[in-house]
Amino acid sequence: MLYGGSGLGPFGLTFWRAAGGFALLLGVRAVRRTTRTTRTTRGSRGRARSGGESGVRAAGGLGSGTGRGTAAPRRGTAAPRRGRARAAGRILATGAALTVFQAAYFCAVRSTGLAVATVVTLGSGPVLIAVAARLTLGERLGRGGTCAVAGALGGLAVLVLGGSGATVRPAGVALAVLSAAGYGAMTLLTRWYGRRGEAADPLDTSLWSFGLCALALLPAAAAEGILPQAAGLVRTLLLLAYLASVPTALAYALYFAGAAALRSATVSVIALIEPVSAAVIAVTLLGEHLTGATVIGTVVLLAAVALLTWEEARTSAVVAVPGTPREPVGTTGA
């Protein structure tokens, strides 16, 4: 809808989506920090009233007993610095992956069309993630997971190839594969940091990732045309506000929270529900008609997601049974 009435290109659209999501998440973060500070202050006052006098006496006794000053020992600064460096690296890596994912996808849509760009991005994403997770995280799909990924790819193929009028351009396909690589990298990074116990707050991860995405795309958006056209400006602003809030700020905060807790392959296949929801929206809101192939593809997709969810639950249940030999975490994703 925005492409049809705003005059924005892929870089401008991606920039406003990222910038709007960043602004909204920044406001939510400020409100949350204020709430936490208020609760901490109230708790500290209550503890000070009940134990303040005894604390002062204890401090005085220590000072008089040693005859020396009671200055607190210096804390090492190496560990906090390393922690900040790791956090900065995590944010930069996730932000870069998100930027590639978003920008390349919108460029692919403009180049080769929505259907082809979507099926290549979401279809090659699980394959890239499965291969990379096997090589880097030691995750195994198993028979059920392999069948689920194959079924999901087959369902996506039926969804798109069953339509008509789709044109395939090599440049657009390459951009869609690049977008899938960015999506895969973002998923694997989130999972890897979660496994190491270094997963950040999903809100902060989303906040700074979108901030970096907007900053990186600003020059390209400015060169392309960053301001929407005057005709239909109110409609454009409303659509941009929705795009920045619901499918950006809210959705990605939930995504990062889920990706840190689930296996990479599970995340990638569950995300394939997106074309199914898009089909429902097209029918109920845009008046489009589903073909028989589209219905078959939808059923196959849902069956694949159900199969992978069952496989994940079965694997977790086996690992949790007392007395059952546990495999390394890297192979089960427990």
N, C-alpha and C positions, 0 to 999 in steps of 0.2 A: 504493500500500500504506500509506503514511503517512497519507493523507487518511482511509482507512478505519478506522484504529485508534489514531491518536495524539490526536485531538481538536484538532489545530492547524489554524488557518486559513491562508490564502495568505500573509499578512504574517509570521505566526509561522514558517511553514515556510521562507519565503525568508530570514528573519533567521537561523535556525539553520544553514541551508545556507551562507550567506555567512560567519557567525561561525566555523563549524567549518572552512571552507576557509581563512579568514584565520589561524586558530590553527595549522593544519597547515603552511601555507606559511611562517609565521613561524619555526617550528621548523626546517624545511628550510633556510631562509635563514641561520639562526644556525649550523647545522652546516657549511654551505658556507663561510661567512665564517671560521669557526674553521680549517677545512682550508686555506683560502688563506693565512691569516695564518701558520700553521705552516710551509707551504712557503716563503713569503717570508722568514721568519726564518732558516730553514736556509740559503737561498741567500745572504742577506746576511752571515751568519757566514762562509761559505766565501769570499766575495769579500773580506771584511775581513781574513781571515788572509793572503790572497795579496797584497793590494795596499794594505793599511792604511799601512804604513811609507812607501811612495813617495808616497801621498796627503798625508801630514803634511809631508814635505819640500817637496812642490810648493806647499802652502799657505804654508809658512814663507818660501819664496823669493819668492813674490809679495808677501808683506807687507814683507819687508826691501827689496825693489826699489822699492816705491812710497813707502815711508815713511809710509803712511797705513793706517788701519784697513781691515780686509777684510770689513766687514759686508755682507751680501747686500743687493742692491737691493730696494726695496719692490715687491711685486707688486701690480698693479692689482686692485681688488676688484670693479670693474664687471662684468667678464666672468663670474666665478663667480656673482655675484648674478643676472645675467640667465639663466645656465644653471639655477640653482635655481628661478627664477621660471617658466621654461619647463617644467621637470620637474614643478613643482607644478600648473601649468595642465593638463599632459598627464594627470596622475593624476586630477585633479578631473573633467575631461571624460570620461575613460574610465570612472571610477567612477559618474558620473551616468548615462551611457548603459547601463552594466551594471545599475544599480538599476532603471531604467525597463523594460529588457528582461525581467528576472526577475520583478519584482513584478507588472507588467501581465499577463504570461503566466499566472501562477498565479491571478490574479484572473479572467482570461478563462476558464480551465478551470473554475473554480467557477461562473461565470455561464452559459456556453453549452455546456459539456461539453468533453471532451478532444479529440474528433475535429475539431470545428469550430474550436476555439481553435488546434489544431496546424496545420491546413491554412491558416488565414488568416494566422497568424504566419509560418510558413515559406514560404507561397506568395506573400505580398505582400512579404516581405523582399527577395528577389532583384530584384523590380521596382523597389522604392524604391532599392536600392543601385545598380542599373544606371543609373537616371535621375540620382541624385545624383553618381555617379562620372563620368558624362558631363559634368555641369555643373561639378563642382569639381575633378576630377582629370584631365579630358580623356581618359579611357579610352574606347575604342571596342570594342563587342562584336564587330562583324563579322557576317557571315552565319551562320557556325557557332555563334558565341556566342548570337546572337539565337534561332536554332533550338533551342539547348540550353536556354535559359531558358524558352522557350515549351513545350518538351517536358517540362521539370521541373514547370512549373505544371500542365500537362495531366495528368501522372502523379499529382500530388498530388490533383487534382480527382477523378480516377477512384478513387483510394484511399479518399477520404472519401465521395464521393457514391455509391459502390457499396455502402456499408454501409447499415444500417437503424437507425431510431430516433434519428437525430441531429436535435436541435432547434437552430434558429438564433435567437439573441436579439440584437437590434441593439446593446445595451450591451456584450455579450460580444464581438461582432465589433469594435466600436470599441476595446475594450481590447486585442484581439489585434493590431489595426493599430498601436496605440500601442507594443505590445511589439516589433513588427517594426521600427518606427522607431528604437527604442532599439538593437536588434540591428544595424540598418544603420549607425547613427551610430558604434557601437563598431567595426564592421568598417572603415568609412571612416577613422576617426581613426587606427586602428592602421596602416593602409596609408599614410596621409598622412605620419605621423611617420616611418615607415620610409623613404619616398621622400626625405624631407628629411635623412636620416642622423641622426635624433634618436630612433630607436626604442630604447626602454629594454629592460632585461633582461626577458624574458617572465615570469620568476618574480616580479620586483619589480612588474611591471604587474599581474599577477594578485593578488599579495598586497595591495597598497594599494587596488585596485579593490574587492575583497571587503570590506576593512576599512571603506571608505567606504559600501559598500552596507549592511553591518550597522548602522553608525552611523546612517545615514539612515532605516532601517526600524525602529529600536528603538522610537520613540514609537508608531508604528502597531501594531507587534507587541505592545507592552505593553497598549495599549488593546483589542486583539482577544483577547488571551490568549496569553501567551508560553510558559507551561509546559504540557507534555503531560499528558494524564490519567494517573492512577495505574494503571489497568487496562492490562496489557500493556506496562508501562514498559520492561522489559528489551528486548523486541522493538523498541519505538520507538527506544530508544537505539542499538541495533545498526543499524537502518535509517538513522538520522541520521548515524552514524559512516561508513557506506558512502557516503551521499549527499554528505557533506562531503569525503571523500577521493578516491574514484575519478571520479565525473562532475563534480566541482567543482575541487578543488585540482590534480589531475593533468590533467584534460581541458582546463581553461582555460589552464593554462600551455602546453600543446601548441597550443591554438588561437591564442593571441597570437603564438607563434613562427611558425606557419604564415601567419597573416594579415599579418604584416610582410613576408613574402617573396613572396606570391602576389597576383595581381590580385583586386580586391574581388569582381568577378562570379564568379571561379573559387571563391573562398572560400564565397560564398553558395550556389552550386549544389552544391558538394561537401557542405555542411552538410545538404542535403536527404536525404542518406543516413539521417539520424536516424529518419524514420518507417519506413524499411525495416528498420533494426535493431530498432525497436520492434515491428514485426510478427513478426520472428523470435523475439524474446523472448516475445511473447504466445503463440506457437504452442508453443515448446519448454518454457517454464516455467509458463505460466498456463493451458494447455489450451484456448486459443481456436482457432477454425477460420477459415481464410482463404477468402473468397469468390473467384469467378472475377475479379470486378472488382479485388479487392485484388492478385491475382497480376499482372494486366495492368498496373495502376498501378506495381507494383514494377519490372517489366521496363522500362517507359517511363522511370522515374526513373533506373535504372542506365544505360540507353542515353543519356540526356541528360548524365549525369555523364561517361560515356566520351567523348561528342562534345566537350564543353567541354574536357576534359583533352587531347584530340587537337588542338583548336584552339589551346590555350595552347602545346603543344609545337611545333606548326607555326610559330606566330608567333615564338617564341623562336629557332627554328632559322633562319628567314629573317633575323632581325636579326643573328645570330651569323656568317653567311656572310661571309668577307672580300671586300671590294669591293662589297658590296651596300649601296645607300644606306640609311642608318638613319633611321627616323622618330624624332621627339622621344620621349623616355622617357615623357612624359605620355600618349602615344597607344598605345604598345605595352605598357607595363607591364614592360619589360625590366629 
